[in-house]
């Protein structure tokens, strides 16, 4: 903390979250943990998700925020560049690192599973080294239907396509 303050950090952060029970719990925990090392956290709640999106993606008016990145395994080579690419509109943290941009391009252009796995492992290591984002939880998605429903197609982002669905 002394080094950060010597570099100009005033010891204060603004944490923005949607005013919902689970987000209040996360914000309180973050505030307590950061407070324990001498960082004062001003938690500011937004009334709606729309307000949160505006604050994060339009106004860039925050220091810390809790948000979802929807990082599914099949879409990792698309989601990581969106979240971490220096020229991405979805890179709300403003993370800008030429090495990460190179790694993201490598992952996108990988033509084999081994090359893709190697590239994603390098991205993971870079995230651990630089900490531009911090994963605090993961979730599972489960879509259920009965055995007599056929033709349902699931897609990425938990979208269920019912265009060719039939019962019988």
Backbone as CSV, one residue per row, in Angstrom:
resi,resn,N_x,N_y,N_z,CA_x,CA_y,CA_z,C_x,C_y,C_z
1,UNK,0.833,-1.191,0.000,0.000,0.000,0.000,0.875,1.251,0.000
2,UNK,1.972,1.195,0.746,2.880,2.341,0.773,3.434,2.643,-0.619
3,UNK,3.786,1.590,-1.383,4.299,1.785,-2.741,3.232,2.398,-3.640
4,UNK,1.997,1.920,-3.520,0.903,2.450,-4.346,0.652,3.915,-4.020
5,UNK,0.663,4.240,-2.742,0.446,5.635,-2.351,1.607,6.517,-2.794
6,UNK,2.818,5.966,-2.773,3.973,6.723,-3.247,3.865,7.001,-4.749
7,UNK,3.160,6.110,-5.463,2.935,6.294,-6.903,1.727,7.180,-7.194
8,UNK,1.068,7.696,-6.156,-0.043,8.616,-6.361,-1.422,8.082,-6.018
9,UNK,-1.538,6.805,-5.638,-2.839,6.250,-5.264,-3.284,6.864,-3.940
10,UNK,-4.514,7.389,-3.904,-4.988,8.065,-2.691,-5.641,7.130,-1.687
11,UNK,-5.711,5.843,-2.010,-6.281,4.879,-1.062,-7.781,4.724,-1.185
12,UNK,-8.389,5.346,-2.185,-9.843,5.297,-2.344,-10.222,4.674,-3.687
13,UNK,-11.246,3.823,-3.658,-11.783,3.211,-4.870,-13.302,3.317,-4.864
14,UNK,-13.879,3.411,-6.047,-15.332,3.380,-6.214,-15.690,2.015,-6.787
15,UNK,-16.537,1.296,-6.074,-17.008,-0.026,-6.503,-18.464,0.125,-6.928
16,UNK,-18.768,-0.233,-8.170,-20.120,-0.091,-8.706,-20.744,-1.465,-8.874
17,UNK,-21.994,-1.591,-8.429,-22.716,-2.861,-8.547,-24.205,-2.588,-8.669
18,UNK,-24.898,-3.542,-9.270,-26.359,-3.462,-9.328,-26.900,-3.720,-7.930
19,UNK,-27.943,-3.007,-7.560,-28.538,-3.156,-6.237,-29.401,-4.418,-6.201
20,UNK,-28.742,-5.548,-5.987,-29.398,-6.848,-5.877,-28.731,-7.605,-4.739
21,UNK,-29.457,-8.503,-4.080,-28.907,-9.172,-2.891,-27.536,-9.808,-3.099
22,UNK,-27.360,-10.573,-4.170,-26.073,-11.246,-4.367,-24.967,-10.241,-4.658
23,UNK,-25.287,-9.158,-5.360,-24.282,-8.141,-5.651,-23.920,-7.339,-4.400
24,UNK,-24.905,-7.115,-3.536,-24.605,-6.436,-2.265,-23.660,-7.280,-1.422
25,UNK,-23.856,-8.596,-1.423,-22.968,-9.489,-0.662,-21.545,-9.442,-1.209
26,UNK,-21.412,-9.486,-2.526,-20.085,-9.436,-3.148,-19.419,-8.096,-2.851
27,UNK,-20.168,-7.010,-2.973,-19.614,-5.680,-2.710,-19.165,-5.540,-1.262
28,UNK,-19.958,-6.051,-0.333,-19.601,-5.975,1.090,-18.325,-6.766,1.364
29,UNK,-18.217,-7.944,0.751,-17.008,-8.757,0.950,-15.782,-8.047,0.371
30,UNK,-15.920,-7.486,-0.833,-14.799,-6.771,-1.446,-14.402,-5.569,-0.596
31,UNK,-15.398,-4.842,-0.123,-15.134,-3.668,0.712,-14.384,-4.072,1.985
32,UNK,-14.788,-5.163,2.602,-14.135,-5.620,3.836,-12.693,-6.071,3.571
33,UNK,-12.501,-6.839,2.506,-11.149,-7.343,2.215,-10.202,-6.211,1.839
34,UNK,-10.672,-5.287,1.018,-9.818,-4.168,0.635,-9.596,-3.218,1.812
35,UNK,-10.620,-3.056,2.645,-10.481,-2.231,3.838,-9.425,-2.771,4.785
36,UNK,-9.297,-4.091,4.837,-8.314,-4.720,5.725,-6.876,-4.380,5.342
37,UNK,-6.651,-3.988,4.085,-5.301,-3.605,3.669,-5.171,-2.099,3.484
38,UNK,-6.166,-1.349,3.978,-6.072,0.101,3.984,-6.683,0.820,2.806
39,UNK,-7.498,0.126,2.016,-8.147,0.778,0.870,-9.588,1.098,1.239
40,UNK,-9.950,2.351,1.124,-11.316,2.788,1.386,-12.141,2.557,0.128
41,UNK,-13.242,1.803,0.253,-14.077,1.478,-0.905,-15.442,2.128,-0.740
42,UNK,-15.771,2.997,-1.680,-17.085,3.625,-1.728,-17.948,2.783,-2.659
43,UNK,-18.863,1.992,-2.086,-19.744,1.147,-2.891,-20.919,1.990,-3.365
44,UNK,-21.129,1.999,-4.678,-22.225,2.753,-5.273,-23.090,1.786,-6.075
45,UNK,-24.362,1.701,-5.685,-25.274,0.768,-6.339,-26.062,1.467,-7.438
46,UNK,-26.281,0.751,-8.530,-27.144,1.252,-9.585,-28.518,0.620,-9.405
47,UNK,-29.538,1.331,-9.841,-30.913,0.849,-9.658,-31.259,-0.289,-10.606
48,UNK,-30.661,-0.283,-11.803,-31.004,-1.287,-12.804,-29.749,-1.760,-13.524
49,UNK,-29.867,-2.875,-14.228,-28.765,-3.362,-15.051,-28.446,-2.343,-16.147
50,UNK,-29.468,-1.703,-16.696,-29.251,-0.671,-17.715,-28.387,0.453,-17.164
51,UNK,-28.659,0.881,-15.939,-27.835,1.920,-15.310,-26.396,1.444,-15.124
52,UNK,-26.241,0.174,-14.768,-24.907,-0.405,-14.575,-24.155,-0.421,-15.914
53,UNK,-24.822,-0.877,-16.959,-24.191,-0.927,-18.280,-23.756,0.470,-18.708
54,UNK,-24.599,1.456,-18.504,-24.239,2.835,-18.859,-23.010,3.282,-18.074
55,UNK,-23.009,3.004,-16.801,-21.898,3.421,-15.942,-20.580,2.765,-16.364
56,UNK,-20.658,1.483,-16.743,-19.443,0.756,-17.105,-19.007,0.985,-18.539
57,UNK,-19.941,0.860,-19.489,-19.574,0.846,-20.902,-19.666,2.198,-21.601
58,UNK,-20.415,3.130,-21.017,-20.573,4.438,-21.650,-19.763,5.499,-20.901
59,UNK,-19.998,5.579,-19.606,-19.364,6.622,-18.805,-17.986,6.239,-18.278
60,UNK,-17.697,4.949,-18.190,-16.449,4.461,-17.581,-16.224,5.118,-16.223
61,UNK,-17.280,5.139,-15.435,-17.278,5.834,-14.151,-17.221,4.828,-13.006
62,UNK,-16.049,4.217,-12.802,-15.872,3.233,-11.741,-14.386,2.900,-11.617
63,UNK,-14.030,2.316,-10.471,-12.694,1.743,-10.304,-12.782,0.227,-10.318
64,UNK,-13.793,-0.302,-9.627,-14.030,-1.744,-9.563,-15.499,-2.002,-9.843
65,UNK,-15.782,-3.173,-10.393,-17.171,-3.559,-10.637,-17.255,-5.072,-10.651
66,UNK,-18.419,-5.559,-10.343,-18.686,-6.982,-10.440,-19.631,-7.175,-11.616
67,UNK,-19.207,-7.988,-12.572,-20.028,-8.180,-13.765,-19.798,-9.586,-14.296
68,UNK,-20.637,-9.970,-15.216,-20.518,-11.280,-15.837,-19.802,-11.145,-17.165
69,UNK,-19.008,-12.149,-17.473,-18.306,-12.145,-18.739,-18.781,-13.255,-19.666
70,UNK,-19.636,-14.125,-19.184,-20.199,-15.205,-19.998,-19.142,-15.899,-20.843
71,UNK,-18.162,-16.438,-20.177,-17.037,-17.084,-20.842,-17.282,-18.584,-20.945
72,UNK,-17.938,-19.004,-22.024,-18.181,-20.425,-22.220,-17.020,-21.058,-22.973
73,UNK,-16.744,-22.322,-22.690,-15.620,-23.009,-23.331,-15.642,-22.944,-24.854
74,UNK,-16.790,-23.209,-25.509,-16.773,-23.173,-26.973,-16.486,-21.780,-27.550
75,UNK,-16.699,-20.746,-26.754,-16.524,-19.388,-27.266,-15.301,-18.669,-26.710
76,UNK,-14.426,-19.382,-26.060,-13.287,-18.725,-25.402,-12.459,-17.881,-26.365
77,UNK,-12.238,-18.372,-27.578,-11.408,-17.611,-28.512,-12.124,-16.378,-29.052
78,UNK,-13.439,-16.276,-28.806,-14.177,-15.061,-29.151,-14.354,-14.156,-27.943
79,UNK,-14.614,-14.742,-26.782,-14.895,-13.951,-25.576,-13.655,-13.289,-24.993
80,UNK,-12.535,-13.994,-24.969,-11.325,-13.377,-24.429,-10.931,-12.120,-25.204
81,UNK,-10.898,-12.149,-26.539,-10.572,-10.912,-27.254,-11.564,-9.782,-26.976
82,UNK,-12.832,-10.124,-26.827,-13.823,-9.087,-26.527,-13.558,-8.462,-25.168
83,UNK,-13.186,-9.261,-24.200,-12.977,-8.763,-22.836,-11.605,-8.140,-22.622
84,UNK,-10.591,-8.633,-23.351,-9.220,-8.246,-23.032,-8.456,-7.580,-24.175
85,UNK,-9.024,-7.579,-25.370,-8.327,-6.957,-26.499,-8.242,-5.456,-26.333
86,UNK,-7.078,-4.901,-26.613,-6.882,-3.467,-26.370,-7.788,-2.587,-27.219
87,UNK,-8.263,-3.111,-28.365,-9.127,-2.304,-29.225,-10.605,-2.711,-29.144
88,UNK,-10.958,-3.531,-28.161,-12.336,-4.008,-28.031,-13.218,-3.022,-27.273
89,UNK,-14.422,-2.791,-27.785,-15.389,-1.925,-27.100,-15.896,-2.569,-25.809
90,UNK,-15.753,-3.890,-25.667,-16.193,-4.583,-24.452,-15.106,-4.654,-23.383
91,UNK,-13.952,-4.100,-23.650,-12.844,-4.100,-22.697,-13.036,-2.918,-21.741
92,UNK,-13.985,-3.076,-20.816,-14.341,-1.946,-19.958,-13.262,-1.585,-18.952
93,UNK,-12.358,-2.515,-18.684,-11.291,-2.211,-17.739,-10.204,-1.362,-18.373
94,UNK,-10.231,-1.257,-19.703,-9.204,-0.479,-20.375,-7.863,-1.189,-20.430
95,UNK,-7.879,-2.496,-20.228,-6.647,-3.291,-20.280,-6.045,-3.189,-21.670
96,UNK,-4.762,-2.829,-21.734,-4.093,-2.601,-23.005,-2.692,-3.176,-22.908
97,UNK,-2.499,-4.342,-23.523,-1.203,-4.977,-23.458,-0.889,-5.634,-24.808
98,UNK,0.154,-5.196,-25.488,0.492,-5.758,-26.805,0.740,-7.268,-26.768
99,UNK,1.316,-7.750,-25.679,1.567,-9.196,-25.556,0.240,-9.954,-25.486
100,UNK,-0.728,-9.431,-24.747,-2.031,-10.083,-24.682,-2.696,-10.043,-26.051
101,UNK,-2.607,-8.928,-26.748,-3.185,-8.849,-28.092,-2.573,-9.911,-29.011
102,UNK,-1.277,-10.136,-28.885,-0.606,-11.165,-29.686,-1.128,-12.551,-29.323
103,UNK,-1.268,-12.817,-28.025,-1.770,-14.114,-27.574,-3.210,-14.346,-28.031
104,UNK,-4.025,-13.306,-27.980,-5.418,-13.419,-28.425,-5.477,-13.741,-29.919
105,UNK,-4.632,-13.089,-30.704,-4.588,-13.355,-32.143,-4.136,-14.786,-32.405
106,UNK,-3.179,-15.257,-31.621,-2.706,-16.636,-31.751,-3.844,-17.623,-31.486
107,UNK,-4.624,-17.362,-30.447,-5.737,-18.254,-30.108,-6.791,-18.253,-31.213
108,UNK,-7.101,-17.081,-31.735,-8.111,-16.975,-32.795,-7.675,-17.681,-34.074
109,UNK,-6.389,-17.682,-34.345,-5.906,-18.267,-35.602,-5.457,-19.713,-35.457
110,UNK,-5.555,-20.285,-34.271,-5.146,-21.670,-34.064,-5.993,-22.599,-34.930
111,UNK,-5.343,-23.540,-35.574,-6.057,-24.445,-36.484,-6.201,-25.857,-35.940
112,UNK,-5.575,-26.138,-34.807,-5.722,-27.460,-34.198,-6.132,-27.304,-32.742
113,UNK,-6.680,-28.361,-32.181,-7.066,-28.328,-30.766,-5.846,-28.102,-29.876
114,UNK,-4.724,-28.740,-30.201,-3.513,-28.561,-29.400,-3.018,-27.115,-29.447
115,UNK,-3.015,-26.523,-30.633,-2.577,-25.131,-30.761,-3.512,-24.202,-30.005
116,UNK,-4.818,-24.466,-30.077,-5.803,-23.642,-29.362,-5.610,-23.782,-27.853
117,UNK,-5.414,-25.006,-27.381,-5.191,-25.239,-25.941,-3.930,-24.547,-25.448
118,UNK,-2.878,-24.624,-26.251,-1.613,-23.963,-25.887,-1.802,-22.453,-25.818
119,UNK,-2.491,-21.900,-26.806,-2.723,-20.450,-26.834,-3.598,-20.014,-25.660
120,UNK,-4.643,-20.775,-25.363,-5.513,-20.416,-24.238,-4.781,-20.538,-22.904
121,UNK,-3.892,-21.506,-22.788,-3.093,-21.636,-21.562,-2.182,-20.415,-21.386
122,UNK,-1.628,-19.920,-22.487,-0.776,-18.719,-22.420,-1.605,-17.500,-22.019
123,UNK,-2.829,-17.404,-22.540,-3.726,-16.302,-22.150,-4.050,-16.404,-20.667
124,UNK,-4.344,-17.607,-20.218,-4.646,-17.802,-18.794,-3.474,-17.364,-17.923
125,UNK,-2.252,-17.734,-18.315,-1.080,-17.342,-17.537,-0.914,-15.825,-17.522
126,UNK,-1.162,-15.189,-18.676,-1.049,-13.720,-18.757,-2.082,-13.056,-17.847
127,UNK,-3.282,-13.628,-17.781,-4.308,-13.104,-16.866,-3.840,-13.232,-15.422
128,UNK,-3.246,-14.371,-15.084,-2.732,-14.561,-13.719,-1.604,-13.576,-13.408
129,UNK,-0.765,-13.309,-14.402,0.372,-12.400,-14.193,-0.077,-10.951,-14.039
130,UNK,-1.021,-10.516,-14.886,-1.406,-9.099,-14.923,-2.661,-8.771,-14.116
131,UNK,-3.525,-9.721,-13.907,-4.799,-9.595,-13.189,-5.672,-8.438,-13.705
132,UNK,-5.977,-8.418,-15.015,-6.891,-7.399,-15.520,-8.343,-7.694,-15.156
133,UNK,-8.621,-8.964,-14.899,-9.939,-9.415,-14.446,-9.706,-10.455,-13.361
134,UNK,-10.700,-10.653,-12.542,-10.600,-11.638,-11.472,-11.901,-12.423,-11.432
135,UNK,-11.807,-13.706,-11.668,-12.989,-14.544,-11.606,-13.261,-14.908,-10.153
136,UNK,-14.485,-14.665,-9.722,-14.835,-14.987,-8.346,-15.883,-16.084,-8.256
137,UNK,-16.489,-16.438,-9.375,-17.495,-17.488,-9.360,-17.729,-17.982,-10.778
138,UNK,-18.328,-19.118,-10.856,-18.731,-19.627,-12.163,-20.144,-20.168,-12.025
139,UNK,-20.773,-20.300,-13.123,-22.136,-20.803,-13.094,-22.334,-21.863,-14.149
140,UNK,-23.314,-22.652,-13.969,-23.667,-23.676,-14.938,-25.019,-23.336,-15.526
141,UNK,-25.224,-23.724,-16.731,-26.516,-23.532,-17.362,-27.085,-24.894,-17.692
142,UNK,-28.350,-25.091,-17.371,-29.001,-26.356,-17.644,-30.357,-26.070,-18.259
143,UNK,-30.585,-26.616,-19.424,-31.872,-26.462,-20.100,-32.484,-27.848,-20.183
144,UNK,-33.671,-28.000,-19.631,-34.314,-29.317,-19.593,-35.588,-29.334,-20.414
145,UNK,-35.870,-30.472,-20.989,-37.142,-30.704,-21.642,-37.435,-32.188,-21.553
146,UNK,-38.659,-32.568,-21.798,-39.060,-33.966,-21.626,-38.637,-34.819,-22.818
147,UNK,-38.643,-36.137,-22.604,-38.191,-37.077,-23.623,-39.023,-37.050,-24.900
148,UNK,-40.266,-36.575,-24.813,-41.103,-36.583,-26.015,-40.980,-35.283,-26.823
149,UNK,-40.075,-34.402,-26.456,-39.809,-33.187,-27.221,-38.549,-33.430,-28.044
150,UNK,-38.647,-33.196,-29.348,-37.546,-33.487,-30.265,-37.215,-32.248,-31.100
151,UNK,-36.007,-32.227,-31.619,-35.607,-31.166,-32.538,-35.181,-29.864,-31.878
152,UNK,-35.059,-29.848,-30.556,-34.604,-28.639,-29.868,-33.101,-28.496,-30.113
153,UNK,-32.688,-27.314,-30.488,-31.271,-27.044,-30.690,-30.808,-26.045,-29.638
154,UNK,-29.736,-26.389,-28.953,-29.146,-25.439,-28.019,-27.966,-24.769,-28.713
155,UNK,-27.714,-23.558,-28.346,-26.606,-22.832,-28.944,-25.825,-22.146,-27.836
156,UNK,-24.765,-21.469,-28.233,-23.982,-20.723,-27.249,-24.842,-19.632,-26.630
157,UNK,-24.433,-19.152,-25.507,-25.146,-18.102,-24.783,-26.500,-18.563,-24.270
158,UNK,-26.673,-19.869,-24.092,-27.887,-20.431,-23.481,-29.143,-20.148,-24.289
159,UNK,-29.004,-19.967,-25.566,-30.163,-19.729,-26.417,-30.688,-21.078,-26.893
160,UNK,-31.988,-21.280,-26.748,-32.623,-22.510,-27.189,-33.419,-22.195,-28.445
161,UNK,-33.116,-22.921,-29.509,-33.770,-22.697,-30.790,-34.891,-23.725,-30.965
162,UNK,-36.109,-23.244,-31.134,-37.268,-24.121,-31.193,-37.883,-24.204,-32.587
163,UNK,-37.218,-23.703,-33.606,-37.782,-23.642,-34.957,-38.154,-24.985,-35.564
164,UNK,-37.449,-26.041,-35.183,-37.734,-27.372,-35.744,-38.158,-28.346,-34.641
165,UNK,-38.708,-27.820,-33.572,-39.096,-28.661,-32.440,-40.474,-29.276,-32.687
166,UNK,-40.603,-30.537,-32.271,-41.878,-31.226,-32.381,-42.057,-32.153,-31.176
167,UNK,-43.289,-32.473,-30.879,-43.625,-33.339,-29.742,-44.158,-34.654,-30.291
168,UNK,-43.674,-35.723,-29.704,-44.196,-37.017,-30.136,-43.314,-38.167,-29.776
